[in-house]
Structures are given as C-alpha cells and as structure tokens.
Amino acid sequence: MADAARPLLALLCFLLIAYALSDNRRKIPWRVVFAGLALSIGLAVVLSGFSPVKRILLFMSESAHALQTATDAGSSFVFGYLGGGETPFAVQKPSASFILAFRALPMVLTISALASLFFYWGVLQRVAGALAWLLRRSMGLNGPLALGAAVHVFVGMIEAPLLIRPYLAQMQRGELFALMSCGMAGVAGTVMVIYAGFLAPFIPDALGHILIASVIATPAAISIAAIMSPWRLDEDADDASLMVDHPPAGPFDAIIRGVAEGVGPLVGIVSVLLTTIALVTLVNIALAQLPPLGGRVVSLQWIFAWPFRPVAWLIGVPWEETPVAASLMATKTVVNEFVAYRAMSELSVDALSPKSRLLLTYALCGFANFGSMGILVGGLNAMLPERRAEIARLGLRSILSGTMATCTSATVAGALYDLTSISAAASGS
C-alpha cells in the first residue's frame, strides 16, 4: 500500500477498534467524533505550519532551555555535584553522573511554581478558556467537559478534575470517560520540559512538538471516547469556570503555594517510577523462567511489543524500524512514558530515522499506562466515592482510548511531515 494512504488506514483502524468496543453503538454522537478528528488535524496544521505560531514555539523551546539552566543552578546549589555542580573527584564515566532525581525532576518544582503564578495572573484561565470555547463550539460539548479537557493540556490527570470538581457528580458516564481519556492522552506541563530535555539532541523544537502532541490529542481522545462510551449532547448547558479553594493573596504567595503543590507530584513521580520498575522487573524475573521464544527471553515489554509492531507501522514507522518503536511503545504502556522517552534518548543515532523519532515523540506523549490508571482511578474515587464501581470499570478502557488518541496524533504529525518533505523537495527542484 502506498505510504500516502497509510494515515487514512491508521485513522480508520483506530475508529473501528473503538466502534468494536463501544457500549452503545446506536447513540454515538457522530458530530463529536468527526469534529474532534477535524479539529485535531486543523490544530496540527495551524500549530506546526504557520510562521507566527512556529516562532512562538521556538521561543518556548528557548525558554525551556533557560528554565533548565536556572533549575540546574538551584539544584547544584542545594545538592552539590549530585545536582550538576562541580565534582570533587575525576569523573570516569560522565553519563553515570546524571542522577535523575537530582538533575531532571527538580524541574517539576520550578514549573509548578510558575504555573501557580500564571494562574494567579489569570494567564492559564484565559488560555484554557479559549481552548474550551473552541472545543465547545466545534464539537458541541457542554461547559464542564470542554473546560476539563482544555485544562488537561496544562495540568495532570488528577489536577484537571480537581479544578472542575463541583461539576463531576452531574457528568454522564460517557463524559466522565472522555475526561479520563483526555488525562491518559496527554502529559502534565510539569514534565513536558523534562521530556523535551531528553529529546532535544534528536528532535528540533522538542518542547513545541510535545506541546502540540498534547493539544491535538485532546480532541482525538474525546472523539474516541465518544465512540467507546457515548453520551447525550446538551449544548444548552451552562459554561463552567475553574474552581480554586482559597486563592493566593499575592504573587509571592502563589509561588510558595506552587512549590508546595509541586512537592506531591515530585514525590509521586519518584515513588511511581521506583515501584513500577520494581514490580515490572519482578514479573520479568518470573517470566524469564519460561523457555525462550524466538530466541528472546520472555518479558512484559516483549509481550506488549508484538501488538504494537503493526500499530507502529500504521502510524508511519518503516517496518524494519518497528521492533525498536514497538519496544518503546510497550515500555510506555507497561512502565510509563518517562522511562520510554529516556530510553529513546539513549538509542544510537541510526536506530531510528528522523521521521520515526518524531512519530514516537507524539505516540509516547501520554499517561496511558497501568501505573497512571491506578493513580487516576484512585484520585477520582476520592472525589466521587458514590461512583467508585463505574470509575473502576472505565479505568482499563481509558488506557486503550488514551493510547489510540496519542497514536492518532502521531499519525497526523507523520502525514504533515510527509507533506512538508514533499513540498520542500518540490521547491528545491
């Protein structure tokens, strides 16, 4: 099949999988489905194809580098050579001096403080409100779902529902599932800069691509969720607004609160990484006792990589590169996207083509993994104890919907990459 038709085949396959898993095919709101896909494509074209927007994304990438430099200054002062300061001894292996907890993760505190300050100034409310307005007008969503989905672009899968907590109890089952799917289809702003730091040597404007991935995956996640668990549209519903208990008294108070609120996610990331890797390793030790299959030791990543090979090919990865791509996608699902991005940054230059690295930047950009599912279900259970059983049943489905949403965004990015390459080649000739 011609490469030009592969993106259409990929989108069709994702929609058919969602349709096969739908719990009410007769009530699928097709306006939401097709408007969401069209919005994903349109946003991708606008965010990646227009010079003013590209200049903004370039500025953001440069700002990310400045943030990393500033955070390194703070972490090296507090942690010394563990945080990137000068070592009191000769370093025999420079790569071993990078300690994740002291070099990369302190960025969570910096971003959390800045996010709190921007929220105090009203910047995040305006940006999220504009995106929510776009989602509502184009897809016919009600106010709370549109706002919750929009906020997911900037905050984590637990923080977003917290900001619209008063509206959660009245949400239909499908709307709640769409909100969960958005959480699984994106990553929090507190970790975007960290992932961009991993990918910067290989992906030009890495932060811009990660931000675009989170933005275009949001309407895609809603489209897929609308097929898997439909809901009744109510365009006459009132708008929603972000809710914050005890707003900060001033800019400095906002920064202090942001730092305090960032400690929880920081500890959570460390805890989840440690525990998830330990549990996956424990399961892999048990699986390693089985006879080798195909000359390979059996592991969870190896098992999950098999179904991801055709998925990787569908989104545009050349077949000969699908073993590496599928392994990264399996790692993202079994462990998390943090480990997957880190593993991709450690690959040799010739392991993946530039296009495949770009595709995986989008495909890995989501919280859809088993550890995140536990966090999401646990957090929503605390907010909605009366819907505990319903939330638990939607948990596993949200991993699948979030994964298909990130793969959809990767498919769109790959199609635009091909069009740009063809256009550049035509201009050169």
N, C-alpha and C positions, 0 to 999 in steps of 0.2 A: 504493500500500500504506500502511496506517495506520502512523503513526510507532511505535505501541506494539509492532508486530510486527517492526520493523526490527532490534532487538538479537538476536532469535531467528534471523532470517535471516542476520545477520552471523556469529554463532557457528556456524551450520550451514555457511556458506560456508567458514569457516576450517578446520573439521573435514574437509570434503570435499576441500579443496585438499591438506591433509596426507595424507588417505587416498589420493588420486590419486598422491602422491609416495612412498607407503610402499614400503619394500623387502621387506616380508614381511607381507602383509595377513592371513594366516591366524594369525599369532602375536601380534596386537595385544593387549596386556594392557588390556582394556576397563575393568577396575576402576581402573587408574591414570588412564585418560582421564577417566572420568566423575567420579571422586572428586576429581581435580585441578580440574576446572571447578567442581564444587560448592564446593570449598574456596576457590577464587578469589572466588566470589560471596559466600560466608559471611564471609570475611575482610573483604571490601569493606563489607559491611553492618555488621559489628562495629566496624571502624576508623573508619567515617565516620558511623555512626548513633547510637552510644551516647555520652551526655554525658561520662562519666569519661574515655573514650578521646579524645574531642574536646578536652577540657581539657588532656590530655597533649600532643596535637598542637599546640594553641595555645601551650602552654609551650615546645615545641620551636621553633616559629616565632619566638617572642620571644627564645629562646636563640640562634637563628641570627643575629638582628639584633645581639645582644650580641657574638657571635663576629666578625661582620663589623666592628663598631666597634673591637673590640680588635685585630683584624688590621690595620685601617686605621691604627691608632696605631703599630703596629710598622713597617708598610711606609712610612708617611710619614716616620718617623724615619730609616729606612735609605735610602730612595730620594728623600726630599725631595718636591718638588712632583710628580715623576713618580708617586709612590705615594700622592698625595692630599693632600700638605702644601700650605701656602700658597705661591702662585706669586710670583716676584719681578717679575712684569710683569702688565699688564692682559690678561685673557683675553677675546678677541673672540668665540670660539665655545666655550662651556662643554662641549658634547658631545665636542669634539675632545680635551679634557684627560683623558678616560678612556682610559688605556692599559692594555689587557687584561693584559699580562704583569706589570705592577706594581700593578694595583689589584684584579683578581679572582683571579688564580692564586696569590698568596701564601697564600690560604685553604687550599690543599692542604697546606701545611706545618703550619698550625695544627690542622687536622682530623687529620692523620696523627699528630701528637704526642699529641693527646687520645685517639685510638683505641688507640695503643700503651699509654697509661696505663690506659685502661679494660680492655684485655686483661690487663695486669699485675694489676689488681684482681679480675679474673675476671668482670667485668660482661658483656663480649661473649660469653664462653663460655656463660654462663647463658642469655642471650637467644637465641643461636644454637642452643643445645641444646634449648631449649623449642620453637623452630620446627621443628628437625629431628625431635623427638619427634612433633610434630603431623603432619608430612609422612609419617613412617614409619607411624604408627598408622592414619592415614586413607587413605593411598594404597598401603600395602604395600611401600614402598621399603626397600632394605637400608640399613644404617647409614651407610656412606661416601657414597652418593649423597644421602641425606637431609641429612647434615651439610654436604656440599659445596654443595648447593642453598641451604640456610639461610644459610651464610656469605656467599653471593653478594649477599645483601641489604645487607651492610655493607662488603664489600671488592670489589676489582676482579676482572675475569675471569681474571687471572693469579694474583693473591694467593690466591684461594679454592682452586684446585687445589694450590697450594704447601702450604697448610695441611693437606691430606689426601694429600700426595704418596705416602706409603707404601702407600696403597690403590689408586692409579691403575692399576698394572700388572694387577691382578686384575679390573678393571672390564670388563663386557661392552661390545661395540661400542655397543649402544643406550644403556647407562648413561653411557658417555663422551660420546655425542652429547647426552644430556639435560643433562649437566653443562655442555657447551659452549653449549647453548641457553639455560640459565639465565644464563650470563655475558653473552650477547647481549641478553637480555630485561630487564636491569636496568642501573643505573649504580652506580658506587662511592660510598661515603659521603663520600669526599674531595671530590667535585664536586657533591653534592646541594645543599649550601648555596650554591654559586656559581649554580646554575641557579635556585634559589629567589630569589636576589637579582635575577636578570634578570626573573622573573615576578611578584615581589611587588606592583608597582604595578597589576597587572591581575587577579591571582588571589589571593583571600583565603586565608590559611593555605597559601601556596605550598609550603613545605617539607613540611607534612603530606601534601599531595596527592602530592608526588614520592616520599615515603617509602611511602605507601600503594600507589602505582603499582609500586614495586619489589617490595613484599611480594606483591601479588596476581598479578603477572606471573610469579612463580616457579612456583607450581603449574600455571599455564596453560602455561608453557614446557615443563614436564615432560609434561603431557598431550599437547601437540602433538608433542613429540619421541617419545613412546611410540607414536604412530601412524606417524610417518615412519620410525622405526628401532626396532622393538620389541625387548624383551629378556625373558628368563625371570625371573619373580619368585622371590625366595628370602627369605621372611620369617623364616627361621631364622638368617639371617646375624647375625654379632655387631655390636654397636654400634661406632661409631667415635668417636675423640676428636681434637681439634685438636692438631697437632704443631708445635712451635716449637723450632728449634735454639738452644741457649744462651740460655735465658730471662733477662730482665734481672734485675740484682741488687737493684734498688730502684726506687722511683717516679721519681727523677731520671734514673736510667739508662734507664728506659722512655721518658721524654720525649726524651732525647738520641737514642736509637735511632729513635724515631718520626720525629723531624725528619730524621735521616739517611736513613731509608727513604722519606720523602716527597719527597726531592730527585729520586729516579729518576722517579716518576710526574710530578712537576712538569716536569722536562726533557722527559719523554716527551710530555706534552700539548703543550708548545710546539713540539717537533720535528714531531709528527704534524700539528698544525694548520698549521704553515708548509708542510710538504712536501705534504700532501694538497691544500690550497688551491692551491698552485703547480701540482701535476700536473693537477688538475681544470681550472684556468684554461688550462693548456697544451692540454688536449684540447678545451676550449670554443673556443679560438682556431682550432684546426683545423676544428672543426665549423662555425664561423661562416663558413667559406669556401663552404659549401653554400648553395644557393638557399633563401631564407626559406620556411618552411612555415606556412600560416595567418597570414601577416603577422608571424611571430615568428622571430627568429634562433634557429637550432638550437643547443641546448646539452645537456649531460648532464642537468642538472636538468629541462629542458623535456621530454626524452625519458622520464625516470623519472616525471615528474609525471602523464603520461597514465594509466598503470595505477593510480595512487594516487587518481585522482578518484573512481571507483566505490568504492574502499576507504574513502575519507573519508566518502562518503555512507552507506555501510553502518554505520559506527560511530556515525553520528548527526549529522554536519555537514550543514546545509542545502545543497542542490545549488548555489545561487548563490554559496556561500562555498567550494565545493570547489576552485576554481582556486588560491586562496591556501593552503588547507590542504594540497592535494596538492603544491604547491611546497615547503612546509616539510617535508613527509614525504620528498620526493625529496632535498632538501638534507641531511636527516638520514642518508639511505642512501648518497648519493654522497660527501658530505664527512663530517660527524658530527653528533651531537646538540648539541654545544656551539655550533656555528655556527647550527644550526636554532633553538635556544632564543634565542640572541642576536638572530637575525633576527625572531623572533616578538615579542620585547620592543620592537623598533623599529617595528613596524607602527602605523598610525594606530588610534585607539580604535574607529572604525567599520569597520575592515577585517574583523573577526571578532566574532561575538556572544559574550557571556559563556560560553554553553554550549560553543561551538566552541573557545574558548581553553582551557576545562577539558579537553575531549576531547583536544586536541593536547598538553596537558601530560602526559597519560598515554601517548598514542600515540608521542610523541618520547622517552619516558623509557627508553632502551635503547641499548646499544652496537652494535646490529646495523647495521654499515656495513663497507665494504671495508677501510678502514684498520684497524679493530678486528679484523677477521678475520685480517689479516696478523699482528697482534700476538698474537692468541690461538693461531693455528697455530704461530707461531714459538716461543712460550713452551711450549706442550705438547710440541712436537718436542724441545725441550731436556730436558724432564722424562721423556719417553717416546720416546727415539730409535728403539726397536725397533718402534714403531707409527706411524712417520712417514707412510707412504703412506696409512694408514687415516685419520689425523687430517687430512691434506690433502684427502681426498675429502669429509670431513664439514664442512669449512670453509664452503663456499658454502651448503650446506644449513642451516647454523646461522644464517646471515643471515636466511633465509626463516622459519625456526622462531621466531627471536627477534622478528622483525617481526610475525608473526602473534600472538605472545604479548602484545606491547605493544598491538596493536590489540584483542585480546580484553579486556585490562584497561580500555582506553578505552571499549569497548562496555558493559562492566559499570558503569563510572563514569557513563556517559551515561544508562543505564537508571535508576540510583539518583537521578541529578539530576532526571530527569523525574518519578519517583515523589515526590521531595521537593517539587517545584514543585506537583504536583497536590494533595498533602496540604496544603501551605501555602495554596493557593488555596481549598481546601475549608474550611479552618479560618477563613479570612478572611471567607468568605461565611456 
